[in-house]
Amino acid sequence: MSRVCTVCGKGQTSGNNVSHSKRRTRRTFKANVQKVSYVEGGKTVTGYVCARCLKSVERA
């Protein structure tokens, strides 16, 4: 599953794990995307939508 929102394009970002001793190692933050069907341009479309866009998109 490609973890990219089909509405806004939000995807994976990167950052650091920080241990108790403040050592930093790279990690990824994945977008919270769900597979839903929604209305876009008068048609019903199935795609992956992030949690923030779920509130604003008209669901089918």
C-alpha positions as CSV (number, residue, x, y, z in Angstrom):
1,M,0.0,0.0,0.0
2,S,1.4,3.4,-1.0
3,R,0.9,5.5,2.1
4,V,0.1,8.7,0.2
5,C,-3.2,10.7,0.4
6,T,-4.9,11.0,-3.0
7,V,-6.5,14.3,-1.9
8,C,-3.7,16.4,-0.5
9,G,-0.6,14.3,-1.3
10,K,0.5,13.9,2.3
11,G,3.0,11.0,2.6
12,Q,5.9,9.7,4.6
13,T,8.2,12.1,6.3
14,S,11.5,11.5,8.2
15,G,12.9,12.5,11.5
16,N,15.0,11.2,14.4
17,N,14.6,8.7,17.2
18,V,16.0,10.3,20.3
19,S,17.2,7.9,23.0
20,H,17.5,8.7,26.7
21,S,21.2,9.6,26.1
22,K,20.1,11.9,23.3
23,R,21.7,9.8,20.5
24,R,19.8,10.3,17.3
25,T,19.0,7.7,14.6
26,R,16.9,8.2,11.5
27,R,13.2,7.1,11.5
28,T,10.1,7.6,9.3
29,F,6.7,9.0,10.2
30,K,4.0,7.4,8.0
31,A,0.8,9.2,7.1
32,N,-2.5,7.9,8.7
33,V,-4.3,6.9,5.4
34,Q,-7.4,4.9,5.1
35,K,-9.0,3.3,2.0
36,V,-12.3,5.0,1.4
37,S,-14.7,5.8,-1.5
38,Y,-15.5,9.5,-1.9
39,V,-17.1,11.8,-4.4
40,E,-14.8,13.9,-6.6
41,G,-16.1,15.9,-9.5
42,G,-19.5,14.1,-9.4
43,K,-18.0,10.6,-9.6
44,T,-17.4,8.1,-6.9
45,V,-13.7,7.4,-6.5
46,T,-11.9,4.8,-4.3
47,G,-8.6,5.8,-2.9
48,Y,-6.4,6.4,0.2
49,V,-7.3,9.4,2.2
50,C,-5.5,10.8,5.3
51,A,-7.4,11.4,8.5
52,R,-7.5,15.2,8.1
53,C,-9.0,14.9,4.6
54,L,-11.6,12.5,5.9
55,K,-13.3,15.3,7.7
56,S,-13.5,17.6,4.7
57,V,-14.2,15.1,1.8
58,E,-17.7,14.3,0.9
59,R,-18.1,10.5,1.5
60,A,-19.9,8.3,-1.0
